[in-house]
Amino acid sequence: METRPFGKTGVSMPILSLGCQRLVDEEGCSEAQAVEILHTALERGIRYFDTAWVYSRGQSEERVGLVARERRDEMWIASKVWDPTAEGAKRQLEDSLRRLQTDHLDEWRMHNVMSFARLDAMTGPGGALETMIAAKEQGVVRHISISGHTNPQVQIEALRRYDFSTVLCAVSVLDHFIYSFAEEFLPVAQAKNVGVIGMKIFAYKRLGQVADKALRYALGLPLTTVIVGCSKLSELEADLAVAESFTPMSGPERLAFFQEMLPLVKPENMPWKANDWNHPTGWAQR
């Protein structure tokens, strides 16, 4: 697989990475299947593994930990903090380390900072950032990150407030058309040498019928790597096949794909950019 520099971290990453949210029972993925997927990912060159404290009440982290206890040195593990407070973040970090069976995180990320109000809470006095900085100083966390699904201007402001090493953001082909991280955020990240991880590549399975093209589109963006979620080994193998033979879309291919996808750009297909994630009837206001 092609590798790319990962911003200011000093390392390079393969262009395909594994999102571990779906390696859980509620996605129809057993513990044995999850372990097989994780080992296969490593054997095929994937290094970056994304999870979060909140995913399936910790089961995602626990399953990553089953492999990390044996192969930690091969894995770049990124997890996320949901609680916006310093004290809450400390408790969640302790949970994450225990579940992941490790003494450090390669990357600890503010989870889904969708609004300026949440950014204020997490970066202000008594906010989660205080715990994150202390954890980095202690060597428990190596890099501090932030994620955003909704409004790229929030992540742009975040980079003004703190020197985040990396950012995780939504860059599916559908995201191109509304509050576009590709157009608004990626140029800022490049100028600041911030590593960028792309997510929402398949729009929660809504792009399953065009998965190969959806992945090629995302891999063609100026970012380091994209995370793909899977609950079956066959899904991972299909994604690896695209990444291992990746060639960027030509201009005509990209235009044709945009034209094909434009009718799907609706709030119900992109709840992360809607006015209500659970009842997406219109676009979020910003």
C-alpha positions as CSV (number, residue, x, y, z in Angstrom):
1,M,0.0,0.0,0.0
2,E,1.0,3.6,-0.6
3,T,2.1,5.5,2.5
4,R,1.9,9.2,3.2
5,P,3.5,11.5,5.8
6,F,1.3,11.9,8.9
7,G,1.6,15.6,9.5
8,K,4.0,16.6,12.2
9,T,4.0,13.2,13.9
10,G,7.2,12.2,12.1
11,V,5.7,9.0,10.8
12,S,4.0,7.8,7.6
13,M,0.9,5.8,7.5
14,P,-0.6,3.5,4.9
15,I,-3.5,5.1,3.0
16,L,-6.0,2.6,4.4
17,S,-6.7,2.3,8.2
18,L,-9.3,0.4,10.3
19,G,-12.2,2.0,12.1
20,C,-13.1,-0.4,14.9
21,Q,-16.6,0.8,15.8
22,R,-18.2,-2.1,14.0
23,L,-16.2,-4.9,15.5
24,V,-18.9,-5.4,18.1
25,D,-21.9,-7.7,18.8
26,E,-24.5,-5.2,17.8
27,E,-23.0,-5.1,14.3
28,G,-23.2,-8.9,14.0
29,C,-19.4,-9.2,14.6
30,S,-18.4,-11.9,17.2
31,E,-15.3,-11.7,19.3
32,A,-13.6,-14.3,17.1
33,Q,-14.5,-12.5,13.9
34,A,-13.2,-9.2,15.3
35,V,-9.9,-10.7,16.3
36,E,-9.5,-12.3,12.8
37,I,-10.2,-8.9,11.2
38,L,-7.7,-7.2,13.3
39,H,-5.0,-9.7,12.7
40,T,-5.7,-9.7,9.0
41,A,-5.5,-6.0,8.9
42,L,-2.1,-6.1,10.5
43,E,-0.8,-8.8,8.2
44,R,-1.9,-6.8,5.1
45,G,-0.1,-3.7,6.2
46,I,-2.7,-1.6,8.1
47,R,-1.2,0.1,11.1
48,Y,-3.7,2.7,12.3
49,F,-6.6,1.5,14.4
50,D,-9.4,4.0,15.5
51,T,-11.7,3.3,18.4
52,A,-13.5,5.3,21.1
53,W,-14.4,5.1,24.8
54,V,-18.1,5.4,23.9
55,Y,-18.4,2.7,21.2
56,S,-20.7,-0.1,22.3
57,R,-20.1,0.7,25.9
58,G,-16.4,-0.2,25.6
59,Q,-16.7,-3.4,23.6
60,S,-14.9,-1.9,20.6
61,E,-11.9,-1.0,22.8
62,E,-11.9,-4.3,24.5
63,R,-11.7,-6.2,21.2
64,V,-8.9,-4.1,20.0
65,G,-7.2,-4.8,23.3
66,L,-7.4,-8.6,22.7
67,V,-4.9,-8.1,19.8
68,A,-3.0,-5.1,21.2
69,R,-1.9,-7.2,24.2
70,E,0.0,-9.4,21.7
71,R,0.9,-7.0,18.9
72,R,1.0,-3.6,20.5
73,D,4.3,-2.5,18.8
74,E,2.7,-3.0,15.4
75,M,-0.3,-0.8,16.1
76,W,-1.0,2.9,16.2
77,I,-4.0,3.1,18.5
78,A,-6.2,6.1,18.5
79,S,-9.1,6.4,21.0
80,K,-11.4,9.2,21.8
81,V,-12.7,11.1,24.9
82,W,-16.4,12.0,25.0
83,D,-16.7,13.8,28.4
84,P,-15.9,17.5,27.9
85,T,-14.6,18.0,31.5
86,A,-11.1,17.5,32.8
87,E,-12.2,15.1,35.5
88,G,-14.5,13.1,33.2
89,A,-11.8,12.9,30.6
90,K,-9.4,11.5,33.2
91,R,-11.8,8.7,34.1
92,Q,-12.4,7.9,30.5
93,L,-8.7,7.7,29.7
94,E,-8.3,5.2,32.6
95,D,-11.1,3.1,31.2
96,S,-9.6,3.2,27.6
97,L,-6.2,2.1,28.7
98,R,-7.6,-0.8,30.8
99,R,-9.8,-2.0,28.0
100,L,-7.1,-1.7,25.4
101,Q,-4.6,-3.5,27.6
102,T,-1.9,-0.9,27.0
103,D,0.0,1.7,29.0
104,H,-0.3,4.5,26.4
105,L,-2.3,5.8,23.5
106,D,-0.6,6.8,20.3
107,E,-3.4,9.4,19.8
108,W,-6.1,10.6,22.0
109,R,-8.9,12.5,20.3
110,M,-11.7,14.9,21.3
111,H,-14.8,13.1,20.1
112,N,-17.2,14.7,17.7
113,V,-16.7,18.4,18.3
114,M,-19.6,19.4,16.3
115,S,-20.2,23.0,17.6
116,F,-18.3,26.0,18.9
117,A,-20.1,25.4,22.3
118,R,-18.6,21.9,22.6
119,L,-15.2,23.2,21.5
120,D,-15.4,26.0,24.2
121,A,-16.3,23.4,26.8
122,M,-13.5,21.0,25.9
123,T,-10.7,23.6,25.4
124,G,-11.7,26.1,28.1
125,P,-10.9,26.1,31.9
126,G,-11.6,22.8,33.5
127,G,-12.1,21.2,30.0
128,A,-10.9,17.9,28.7
129,L,-7.9,19.5,27.0
130,E,-6.3,20.1,30.4
131,T,-6.3,16.3,31.0
132,M,-5.1,15.6,27.5
133,I,-2.1,17.9,27.8
134,A,-1.2,16.5,31.2
135,A,-1.5,12.9,29.8
136,K,0.9,13.9,27.0
137,E,3.4,15.4,29.4
138,Q,3.3,12.1,31.4
139,G,3.9,10.0,28.2
140,V,0.5,8.3,28.5
141,V,-0.7,10.0,25.4
142,R,1.7,10.7,22.5
143,H,-0.4,12.9,20.2
144,I,-3.5,15.0,20.9
145,S,-6.2,15.1,18.2
146,I,-9.8,16.3,17.5
147,S,-12.6,15.0,15.3
148,G,-15.4,16.8,13.5
149,H,-18.4,15.5,11.5
150,T,-20.5,18.6,11.0
151,N,-18.9,22.1,10.6
152,P,-15.4,22.4,9.3
153,Q,-15.2,25.9,10.7
154,V,-15.2,24.5,14.2
155,Q,-12.1,22.4,13.5
156,I,-10.4,25.4,11.8
157,E,-11.0,27.4,15.0
158,A,-9.7,24.5,17.0
159,L,-6.4,24.7,15.2
160,R,-6.1,28.3,16.2
161,R,-6.6,27.4,19.9
162,Y,-4.2,24.4,20.1
163,D,-1.5,22.8,18.1
164,F,-3.4,19.5,17.5
165,S,-1.2,16.9,15.8
166,T,-4.0,15.4,13.8
167,V,-7.7,15.8,12.9
168,L,-10.3,13.2,12.0
169,C,-13.0,14.6,9.7
170,A,-15.9,13.5,7.4
171,V,-14.8,13.4,3.8
172,S,-17.3,11.1,2.0
173,V,-18.3,12.0,-1.5
174,L,-21.6,13.2,-0.1
175,D,-19.7,15.5,2.3
176,H,-18.2,17.3,-0.6
177,F,-21.5,19.1,-1.3
178,I,-22.4,20.4,2.2
179,Y,-20.2,22.0,4.8
180,S,-17.2,20.5,3.0
181,F,-14.2,19.5,5.0
182,A,-12.4,18.8,1.7
183,E,-12.9,22.3,0.4
184,E,-12.8,24.3,3.7
185,F,-10.6,22.4,6.1
186,L,-8.0,20.4,4.2
187,P,-6.2,23.5,2.8
188,V,-5.9,24.8,6.3
189,A,-4.6,21.5,7.6
190,Q,-2.0,21.3,4.9
191,A,-0.7,24.8,5.6
192,K,-0.3,23.9,9.3
193,N,1.2,20.4,8.6
194,V,-1.6,18.7,10.5
195,G,-2.2,15.0,9.8
196,V,-5.7,14.3,8.5
197,I,-7.6,11.1,8.8
198,G,-10.8,10.8,6.7
199,M,-14.0,9.1,7.8
200,K,-17.6,8.5,6.8
201,I,-16.3,7.1,3.5
202,F,-19.3,4.9,2.9
203,A,-21.8,7.2,4.7
204,Y,-23.0,4.5,7.1
205,K,-23.4,1.9,4.4
206,R,-25.5,4.2,2.2
207,L,-22.7,4.1,-0.4
208,G,-22.3,0.3,-0.2
209,Q,-23.3,-0.2,-3.9
210,V,-20.5,2.1,-5.0
211,A,-18.0,1.3,-2.3
212,D,-15.0,1.0,-4.6
213,K,-15.6,4.4,-6.2
214,A,-16.4,6.0,-2.8
215,L,-13.1,4.8,-1.4
216,R,-11.1,5.9,-4.5
217,Y,-12.7,9.3,-4.2
218,A,-11.6,9.7,-0.6
219,L,-8.1,8.3,-1.1
220,G,-7.6,10.9,-3.8
221,L,-8.0,13.7,-1.4
222,P,-4.9,15.5,0.2
223,L,-5.0,13.6,3.5
224,T,-2.9,10.9,5.1
225,T,-5.2,8.0,5.5
226,V,-8.9,7.0,5.6
227,I,-10.5,4.7,8.2
228,V,-13.0,2.2,7.0
229,G,-15.3,0.2,9.3
230,C,-16.2,-3.4,8.8
231,S,-17.9,-6.2,10.6
232,K,-17.0,-9.0,8.1
233,L,-13.6,-10.0,6.8
234,S,-14.9,-9.9,3.3
235,E,-15.6,-6.2,3.7
236,L,-12.0,-5.5,4.8
237,E,-10.6,-7.6,1.9
238,A,-12.7,-5.6,-0.6
239,D,-11.3,-2.3,0.8
240,L,-7.8,-3.6,0.8
241,A,-8.1,-4.6,-2.8
242,V,-9.0,-1.0,-3.7
243,A,-6.2,0.5,-1.5
244,E,-3.5,-1.8,-2.7
245,S,-4.2,-1.0,-6.3
246,F,-5.2,2.6,-5.8
247,T,-5.1,5.1,-8.7
248,P,-6.7,8.5,-8.4
249,M,-9.9,9.2,-10.3
250,S,-9.4,11.1,-13.5
251,G,-11.3,14.4,-13.9
252,P,-14.1,12.9,-16.0
253,E,-14.4,10.0,-13.6
254,R,-14.7,12.3,-10.6
255,L,-17.3,14.5,-12.4
256,A,-19.4,11.5,-13.4
257,F,-19.3,10.2,-9.8
258,F,-20.4,13.6,-8.4
259,Q,-23.3,13.6,-10.8
260,E,-24.3,10.1,-9.8
261,M,-24.1,11.0,-6.0
262,L,-25.7,14.4,-6.0
263,P,-29.3,13.1,-5.6
264,L,-28.2,11.3,-2.4
265,V,-27.1,14.5,-0.7
266,K,-30.0,14.7,1.7
267,P,-30.1,15.1,5.5
268,E,-31.5,11.6,6.0
269,N,-28.4,10.2,4.3
270,M,-26.0,12.4,6.2
271,P,-27.3,12.7,9.8
272,W,-24.0,13.9,11.0
273,K,-24.6,17.2,9.1
274,A,-28.3,17.4,9.9
275,N,-30.3,19.5,12.4
276,D,-30.9,16.3,14.5
277,W,-28.9,13.2,14.2
278,N,-31.8,10.9,15.2
279,H,-34.4,12.8,13.2
280,P,-32.6,14.4,10.2
281,T,-35.2,16.7,8.6
282,G,-32.9,19.5,7.5
283,W,-29.3,20.7,7.5
284,A,-27.6,21.9,10.6
285,Q,-27.3,25.6,11.0
286,R,-24.0,27.3,11.4
